[in-house]
Amino acid sequence: RITSKITSFTMIQYLNFFVFKRSLNKIKMNLF
C-alpha cells in the first residue's frame, strides 16, 4: 500500500528529527 509507505516514512522522519534534536542538546550541554 502506498499510504502505509508514506505513513511509515513520515514516522521515520519524525523519529530521526526527534533523535537529532536530542543529540544536539546533548552536544550543547557538553560544550557549555
N, CA, C and O atoms as a printed pandas DataFrame, in Angstrom:
     atom_number atom_name residue_name chain_id  residue_number  x_coord  y_coord  z_coord
0              1         N          ARG        A               1    0.831   -1.209    0.000
1              2        CA          ARG        A               1    0.000    0.000    0.000
2              3         C          ARG        A               1    0.865    1.258    0.000
3              4         O          ARG        A               1    1.867    1.341    0.710
4              5         N          ILE        A               2    0.473    2.198   -0.779
5              6        CA          ILE        A               2    1.229    3.453   -0.863
6              7         C          ILE        A               2    1.033    4.273    0.411
7              8         O          ILE        A               2    1.979    4.876    0.919
8              9         N          THR        A               3   -0.188    4.292    0.921
9             10        CA          THR        A               3   -0.469    5.117    2.109
10            11         C          THR        A               3    0.353    4.657    3.300
11            12         O          THR        A               3    0.886    5.480    4.044
12            13         N          SER        A               4    0.458    3.356    3.484
13            14        CA          SER        A               4    1.239    2.849    4.618
14            15         C          SER        A               4    2.712    3.197    4.440
15            16         O          SER        A               4    3.409    3.491    5.411
16            17         N          LYS        A               5    3.178    3.164    3.205
17            18        CA          LYS        A               5    4.577    3.544    2.948
18            19         C          LYS        A               5    4.803    4.995    3.352
19            20         O          LYS        A               5    5.787    5.318    4.017
20            21         N          ILE        A               6    3.893    5.855    2.949
21            22        CA          ILE        A               6    4.025    7.283    3.280
22            23         C          ILE        A               6    3.981    7.475    4.791
23            24         O          ILE        A               6    4.747    8.261    5.347
24            25         N          THR        A               7    3.088    6.758    5.442
25            26        CA          THR        A               7    2.951    6.892    6.897
26            27         C          THR        A               7    4.233    6.454    7.594
27            28         O          THR        A               7    4.740    7.158    8.467
28            29         N          SER        A               8    4.752    5.303    7.214
29            30        CA          SER        A               8    5.979    4.811    7.852
30            31         C          SER        A               8    7.138    5.761    7.567
31            32         O          SER        A               8    7.959    6.016    8.448
32            33         N          PHE        A               9    7.214    6.282    6.357
33            34        CA          PHE        A               9    8.287    7.216    6.016
34            35         C          PHE        A               9    8.193    8.467    6.878
35            36         O          PHE        A               9    9.201    8.953    7.390
36            37         N          THR        A              10    6.979    8.986    7.035
37            38        CA          THR        A              10    6.780   10.186    7.853
38            39         C          THR        A              10    7.180    9.917    9.296
39            40         O          THR        A              10    7.821   10.751    9.935
40            41         N          MET        A              11    6.803    8.757    9.803
41            42        CA          MET        A              11    7.142    8.408   11.190
42            43         C          MET        A              11    8.655    8.328   11.358
43            44         O          MET        A              11    9.204    8.815   12.346
44            45         N          ILE        A              12    9.317    7.714   10.394
45            46        CA          ILE        A              12   10.781    7.598   10.466
46            47         C          ILE        A              12   11.414    8.980   10.449
47            48         O          ILE        A              12   12.336    9.256   11.216
48            49         N          GLN        A              13   10.921    9.844    9.577
49            50        CA          GLN        A              13   11.458   11.202    9.503
50            51         C          GLN        A              13   11.269   11.924   10.830
51            52         O          GLN        A              13   12.168   12.617   11.307
52            53         N          TYR        A              14   10.090   11.753   11.421
53            54        CA          TYR        A              14    9.783   12.411   12.688
54            55         C          TYR        A              14   10.707   11.894   13.785
55            56         O          TYR        A              14   11.229   12.670   14.586
56            57         N          LEU        A              15   10.903   10.588   13.812
57            58        CA          LEU        A              15   11.782    9.995   14.829
58            59         C          LEU        A              15   13.211   10.487   14.639
59            60         O          LEU        A              15   13.882   10.845   15.606
60            61         N          ASN        A              16   13.669   10.504   13.406
61            62        CA          ASN        A              16   15.029   10.981   13.142
62            63         C          ASN        A              16   15.197   12.422   13.603
63            64         O          ASN        A              16   16.217   12.779   14.193
64            65         N          PHE        A              17   14.196   13.239   13.333
65            66        CA          PHE        A              17   14.244   14.646   13.740
66            67         C          PHE        A              17   14.316   14.754   15.259
67            68         O          PHE        A              17   15.084   15.549   15.802
68            69         N          PHE        A              18   13.508   13.948   15.933
69            70        CA          PHE        A              18   13.476   13.971   17.395
70            71         C          PHE        A              18   14.833   13.558   17.969
71            72         O          PHE        A              18   15.368   14.222   18.856
72            73         N          VAL        A              19   15.376   12.472   17.461
73            74        CA          VAL        A              19   16.683   11.995   17.943
74            75         C          VAL        A              19   17.758   13.029   17.643
75            76         O          VAL        A              19   18.648   13.267   18.459
76            77         N          PHE        A              20   17.670   13.638   16.470
77            78        CA          PHE        A              20   18.658   14.648   16.087
78            79         C          PHE        A              20   18.634   15.821   17.062
79            80         O          PHE        A              20   19.686   16.296   17.491
80            81         N          LYS        A              21   17.437   16.286   17.412
81            82        CA          LYS        A              21   17.316   17.400   18.357
82            83         C          LYS        A              21   17.889   17.014   19.716
83            84         O          LYS        A              21   18.582   17.810   20.351
84            85         N          ARG        A              22   17.604   15.808   20.155
85            86        CA          ARG        A              22   18.101   15.359   21.460
86            87         C          ARG        A              22   19.625   15.316   21.457
87            88         O          ARG        A              22   20.262   15.787   22.399
88            89         N          SER        A              23   20.201   14.763   20.419
89            90        CA          SER        A              23   21.664   14.683   20.352
90            91         C          SER        A              23   22.265   16.083   20.278
91            92         O          SER        A              23   23.329   16.336   20.844
92            93         N          LEU        A              24   21.590   16.985   19.587
93            94        CA          LEU        A              24   22.076   18.364   19.515
94            95         C          LEU        A              24   22.109   18.986   20.902
95            96         O          LEU        A              24   23.073   19.662   21.261
96            97         N          ASN        A              25   21.065   18.759   21.674
97            98        CA          ASN        A              25   21.013   19.307   23.029
98            99         C          ASN        A              25   22.138   18.726   23.877
99           100         O          ASN        A              25   22.752   19.437   24.672
100          101         N          LYS        A              26   22.405   17.447   23.708
101          102        CA          LYS        A              26   23.490   16.808   24.467
102          103         C          LYS        A              26   24.820   17.458   24.118
103          104         O          LYS        A              26   25.628   17.744   25.002
104          105         N          ILE        A              27   25.045   17.687   22.852
105          106        CA          ILE        A              27   26.304   18.311   22.416
106          107         C          ILE        A              27   26.421   19.710   23.008
107          108         O          ILE        A              27   27.487   20.100   23.483
108          109         N          LYS        A              28   25.327   20.462   22.979
109          110        CA          LYS        A              28   25.346   21.815   23.552
110          111         C          LYS        A              28   25.680   21.755   25.037
111          112         O          LYS        A              28   26.481   22.551   25.526
112          113         N          MET        A              29   25.076   20.826   25.747
113          114        CA          MET        A              29   25.339   20.707   27.186
114          115         C          MET        A              29   26.806   20.371   27.422
115          116         O          MET        A              29   27.420   20.878   28.361
116          117         N          ASN        A              30   27.363   19.522   26.577
117          118        CA          ASN        A              30   28.767   19.152   26.746
118          119         C          ASN        A              30   29.683   20.343   26.475
119          120         O          ASN        A              30   30.732   20.489   27.103
120          121         N          LEU        A              31   29.275   21.182   25.543
121          122        CA          LEU        A              31   30.112   22.332   25.202
122          123         C          LEU        A              31   30.115   23.361   26.323
123          124         O          LEU        A              31   31.152   23.953   26.621
124          125         N          PHE        A              32   28.955   23.579   26.946
125          126        CA          PHE        A              32   28.856   24.635   27.952
126          127         C          PHE        A              32   28.881   24.087   29.366
127          128         O          PHE        A              32   28.806   24.854   30.327
